[in-house]
Amino acid sequence: MGKSEQFNKWFNAFILIGMAVVTVLVLAFKLRDAQDGQALLIIAAAGSLCGVLANVLSANGRILTFLFGLIDVTVYGVMCLTGAKYGNAALHLLYFLPMQVVGFFQWKGRGADGKEQVRARRLTGRGWLLWGGIFLAGLVAAYFILSALDKTEAAGAVRWLVLMDALSMMCNLIGQYLLSTAYMEQWFFWIGVNIASVLMWVLTLRQSPDSSYALVYVVKYSFYLLNSLNGLRIWLNLSRGER
């Protein structure tokens, strides 16, 4: 086993075991103190563990990512709906959920199976301009639409919770498409998703300290951020020389 493979083995174990341990500890702590919402907390924790497994598999180019991703996006979409994160709720239930099926067949067409990694590729310069323009235009539109819909945050020069929701939404939209079509550049958008999501749920905790599941998602997306950095490293190698 080469040094890169050995590092990847231990890093994957760290992400999976670390997330499992932290989630169980957070679950036990919050269940002890929570007056209600225990069922939501347990469901959120289980979905988060499936999500971490899906993300680790995705970083390694393994097609089983879509099985565990199906569970994760369903749970997370429902949790966002209960927490008034309407952009993320619609994103996960109406887009991410069917895209798990699309991605599965796309990856099969690019050689992924139970043993083989997907054949990754890279965007051209024109592709970068296209997706960069879509991202900026979509971010502005999503911010103003979600600002009009959201009634939970006081108005100000910048509504930060809404901005993080919009940023996460756009990075998710583009990242999922690039994931399903096996482009390496997906990882730049997943890094954006994870940073925005950590900030969004931290802001939620500040506004609603008794939220039973927000802390689970702060932990979840912190681990996701580490995994996305490793995913970028792996896919740079998988996509070398590909277009």
Beta strands, then each sheet from edge to edge (+ up, - down):
end
